Amino acid sequence: MEIIIQFIILGMTAFFVIFTGGSRTAFFGLLCCTALCFISARAWYRREKQLEELILYLMKLQDHPEIPELPKYSEGQIGVLQSEIYKLVIQNREQSAGAVREKEYLAQMLSDISHQIKTPLTSITIMTDLLKSPNLDEEKRVEFTDKIDSQVSRITWLIRNLLTLSQLDANMLKLKKQDVPVRELIQKACQPFEILAELKEVELSVSADGNIRLICDAHWTAEAISNIVKNCIEHTQPGGEVCVTVSQNNLATDIFIRDNGEGIAKEHLPYIFDRFYKAGNQSNDSVGIGLAMSRQMIMLQNGTISVSSEEEAGTEFHIKMYSEVVI
């Protein structure tokens, strides 16, 4: 519209020059108007072309799996528009890729959960059918009953931890700030595994000053430590030991959980806190969610957890809970 108005003004000026006899001043003014109109027309044409290229670029995005190269404009509002379009395209692609990864992760997680629950349920079904036999002797009946109880406990543990992980993902788990004696916290975490350690002939010990206290959620912190202690006992041979020690300074409380078991290969160390990850030395009964849950529990309380290990020498987990705990 602007360019049309300029051409109308130019035409009226030319008519005025011709009508007045064509003085030099009028003719010079006509030349200036012509030059201005030419520059404006050129700029208008360039903007229209750039807008057309941007529109074509947006249309190409629908057909290209990867982001096509964007024309480069560095001037004026077109340059600003180009920059904003590119940012929006990158953001949308990242969100789309993230959504695909989440769907893949969810599908894999559901597959793993289904497999982990299906295995013990199959065992329970088989042993339940065997128990129905009137010819089954008492010794076998007790053995099958104990195995069923063990498998039910496994399913219960699995479901409880999966529910906890889902609550963590949805930010639904509310942690409390509690002032707790660390030694009592550690003893509470270790107590469920004292029989397991005894059966495996593994010495389980706790070394912590009774005066050391920690601000944390007592229940979930104990749960996090329990998963690590359980992991260490399971990977320690008869005659070995698992030791939990605690130290504290003005900045943090350090909890070390050490074993002298089989250790973890270097290639597995970066991934042992990943969900459903199973290192090469893990048993078939391992699910791969205990350490993942422990890490999330510790991190939610402004803590950190790390691991160091050497094959055939043992593993050490280090939990650091900072004095200013954020819950």
C-alpha positions in Angstrom: 0.0 0.0 0.0 2.9 2.3 0.9 4.6 1.8 -2.5 1.3 2.5 -4.4 0.9 5.8 -2.5 4.5 6.8 -3.4 3.9 6.1 -7.1 0.7 8.2 -7.0 2.7 11.1 -5.5 5.4 10.6 -8.1 2.8 10.7 -10.9 1.2 13.9 -9.6 4.6 15.5 -9.3 5.5 14.6 -12.9 2.1 16.0 -14.0 2.9 19.2 -12.0 6.3 19.6 -13.6 4.9 19.2 -17.1 2.0 21.5 -16.4 4.2 24.3 -15.0 6.6 24.2 -17.9 9.3 22.1 -16.3 11.5 24.4 -14.2 14.9 23.0 -13.1 13.8 23.0 -9.4 10.7 21.0 -10.2 12.7 18.6 -12.4 15.2 18.0 -9.7 12.4 17.3 -7.2 11.0 14.8 -9.6 14.4 13.0 -9.8 14.5 12.9 -6.0 11.0 11.5 -5.8 11.9 8.9 -8.5 15.0 7.8 -6.5 13.1 7.6 -3.3 10.3 5.5 -4.9 12.9 3.2 -6.5 14.7 2.7 -3.1 11.3 2.1 -1.4 10.2 -0.3 -4.1 13.5 -2.2 -3.9 13.2 -2.5 0.0 9.6 -3.5 -0.3 10.4 -6.2 -2.8 13.3 -7.5 -0.6 11.0 -7.7 2.5 8.3 -9.5 0.5 10.9 -12.0 -0.8 12.3 -12.6 2.7 8.9 -13.2 4.1 8.1 -15.6 1.3 11.3 -17.5 2.0 10.4 -17.7 5.7 7.0 -19.0 4.9 8.4 -21.7 2.6 10.9 -22.6 5.3 8.1 -23.2 7.8 6.3 -25.3 5.3 9.4 -27.4 4.7 9.6 -28.2 8.4 6.5 -30.4 8.1 8.3 -32.7 5.6 11.8 -32.8 6.9 12.8 -35.1 9.8 15.8 -32.8 10.4 15.8 -29.0 10.6 16.6 -27.6 7.1 19.0 -24.7 6.8 17.4 -21.3 7.5 18.1 -18.3 5.2 20.3 -15.8 7.0 19.0 -12.2 7.4 20.8 -9.8 9.7 18.9 -6.6 9.3 15.8 -5.0 10.8 12.6 -6.7 12.0 13.0 -9.6 9.4 16.2 -10.6 11.1 14.6 -10.5 14.6 11.6 -12.6 13.2 14.1 -15.1 11.7 15.9 -15.5 15.0 12.7 -16.0 16.9 11.4 -18.5 14.4 14.6 -20.5 14.6 14.5 -20.5 18.5 10.9 -21.7 18.4 11.7 -24.5 15.9 14.6 -25.7 18.0 12.5 -25.6 21.2 9.6 -27.5 19.5 12.0 -30.2 18.1 13.6 -30.7 21.5 10.2 -31.0 23.2 9.1 -33.5 20.5 12.3 -35.5 21.0 11.9 -35.5 24.7 8.3 -36.7 24.4 9.5 -39.6 22.2 12.2 -40.5 24.7 9.7 -40.5 27.5 7.3 -42.7 25.6 10.1 -45.2 24.8 11.2 -45.1 28.5 7.7 -45.7 29.7 7.2 -48.6 27.3 10.5 -50.2 28.4 9.7 -49.6 32.1 6.2 -51.2 31.7 7.9 -54.2 29.9 10.4 -54.6 32.7 7.8 -54.3 35.4 5.6 -56.9 33.7 8.5 -59.3 33.4 9.6 -58.8 37.0 6.1 -59.4 38.4 5.4 -62.2 35.9 8.3 -64.4 37.0 7.5 -64.7 40.7 3.8 -65.1 39.9 4.5 -68.0 37.6 6.6 -69.6 40.4 3.8 -69.1 42.9 1.2 -70.6 40.5 3.3 -73.7 39.9 4.1 -74.3 43.6 0.4 -73.7 44.6 -0.6 -76.4 42.2 2.0 -78.8 43.6 0.7 -78.1 47.2 -2.7 -79.3 46.1 -1.3 -82.8 45.6 -2.4 -85.2 48.4 0.8 -87.3 47.9 3.2 -84.4 48.6 5.3 -85.1 51.7 5.5 -82.7 54.6 9.1 -81.6 53.9 8.3 -80.6 50.3 5.1 -78.9 51.5 7.1 -76.7 54.0 9.7 -76.0 51.3 7.1 -74.8 48.7 5.3 -72.7 51.3 8.6 -70.9 52.2 9.3 -70.3 48.6 5.8 -68.9 48.0 6.2 -66.6 51.0 9.6 -65.5 49.6 8.1 -64.7 46.2 5.2 -62.8 47.7 7.7 -60.7 49.7 9.6 -60.0 46.5 6.5 -58.9 44.7 5.5 -56.7 47.6 9.0 -55.1 47.7 8.9 -54.5 44.0 5.5 -52.9 44.0 6.3 -50.7 47.0 9.5 -49.4 45.3 7.8 -48.9 42.0 5.1 -46.9 43.7 7.7 -44.8 45.4 9.5 -44.1 42.2 6.2 -43.0 40.5 5.6 -40.7 43.4 9.1 -39.2 43.1 8.5 -38.7 39.3 5.2 -36.9 40.0 6.6 -34.8 42.8 4.0 -36.3 45.0 6.3 -37.6 47.8 6.4 -35.2 50.7 9.6 -35.4 52.8 9.8 -34.2 56.3 12.5 -32.3 58.2 13.3 -34.4 61.3 16.2 -34.2 63.8 17.3 -37.8 64.1 20.3 -39.6 65.7 22.3 -41.0 62.9 23.3 -44.2 64.7 19.6 -45.1 65.3 18.9 -44.2 61.6 21.6 -46.6 60.4 20.5 -49.4 62.8 16.9 -49.0 61.6 18.2 -49.3 58.0 20.3 -52.4 58.7 17.9 -54.3 60.9 15.8 -55.9 58.1 19.0 -57.5 56.7 20.6 -58.9 59.8 19.1 -62.4 59.2 20.1 -62.2 55.5 23.7 -61.3 56.5 23.8 -64.2 59.1 22.5 -66.7 56.5 25.2 -65.6 54.1 27.8 -65.6 56.8 28.5 -61.9 56.2 29.4 -59.7 59.1 27.3 -56.5 59.2 28.6 -53.7 61.5 27.7 -50.1 62.2 30.2 -47.5 63.5 28.6 -44.2 64.4 29.0 -41.7 67.2 25.8 -41.6 69.3 26.0 -37.8 69.4 25.8 -37.3 65.7 22.5 -36.0 64.5 21.1 -35.3 61.1 18.2 -33.2 59.7 16.4 -35.4 57.2 13.3 -37.5 56.6 14.0 -40.4 58.8 11.8 -43.0 57.0 12.9 -42.4 53.5 16.6 -41.8 54.3 16.6 -45.1 56.1 14.9 -46.7 53.1 17.7 -45.3 50.8 20.4 -46.6 53.0 18.6 -50.0 53.3 18.7 -50.5 49.5 22.5 -49.9 49.5 23.1 -52.2 52.5 21.0 -54.9 50.8 23.0 -54.6 47.6 26.3 -54.8 49.4 25.3 -58.0 51.4 24.0 -59.7 48.2 27.4 -59.1 46.5 29.6 -60.2 49.4 30.8 -63.8 49.7 30.6 -65.9 52.9 33.2 -64.7 55.4 33.1 -61.2 54.1 31.9 -58.0 55.8 29.7 -55.0 55.2 30.5 -51.9 57.3 28.6 -48.7 57.7 30.6 -45.8 59.2 29.6 -42.1 59.8 31.6 -38.9 60.2 30.5 -35.3 60.5 31.9 -31.8 60.2 30.4 -28.3 60.0 29.5 -28.7 56.3 28.1 -32.2 56.0 27.4 -35.7 57.4 29.2 -38.5 55.5 27.9 -42.0 55.5 30.2 -44.7 54.1 28.9 -48.2 53.2 31.7 -50.6 52.4 32.0 -54.2 51.5 34.8 -56.5 50.5 32.8 -58.4 48.0 33.1 -59.1 44.3 33.2 -55.4 43.3 31.8 -53.8 40.1 33.5 -53.6 36.7 34.5 -50.1 35.6 32.3 -50.2 32.5 29.2 -50.7 34.8 30.0 -48.0 37.4 28.6 -45.0 35.5 25.2 -46.7 35.1 24.5 -48.5 38.4 22.1 -45.8 39.6 20.1 -45.9 36.4 16.7 -47.5 36.7 16.4 -51.2 35.6 20.1 -51.3 34.9 21.6 -54.7 35.8 25.4 -55.1 35.9 26.9 -58.3 34.7 27.4 -59.8 38.2 23.8 -59.2 39.4 21.5 -62.2 40.0 18.4 -63.0 38.1 16.3 -61.8 41.0 17.7 -58.3 40.8 15.3 -55.7 39.5 17.6 -52.7 39.2 15.5 -50.1 40.9 16.8 -50.0 44.5 19.9 -47.9 43.9 18.0 -45.6 41.5 15.5 -44.9 44.3 18.2 -44.4 46.9 19.9 -41.8 44.7 16.6 -39.9 44.2 15.9 -39.9 47.9 19.3 -38.6 48.7 19.3 -35.9 46.0 15.8 -34.7 47.0 17.3 -33.8 50.4 20.2 -31.8 48.9 22.6 -34.7 49.3 24.9 -36.6 47.0 25.8 -40.2 46.5 28.8 -41.7 44.7 30.4 -45.1 44.3 33.9 -46.5 43.9 34.7 -50.1 43.3 37.4 -52.5 42.3 36.7 -56.0 41.1 37.5 -58.8 43.7 38.3 -56.1 46.2 34.9 -54.5 47.1 32.7 -51.5 46.8 32.2 -48.3 48.7 29.1 -46.1 48.6 29.5 -42.5 49.9 26.4 -40.6 50.9 27.0 -36.9 51.7 24.2 -35.1 53.5 24.9 -31.3 53.7 24.1 -29.5 56.9 21.6 -27.1 55.2 19.1 -29.7 54.0 16.5 -28.5 51.5 13.3 -30.5 51.5 
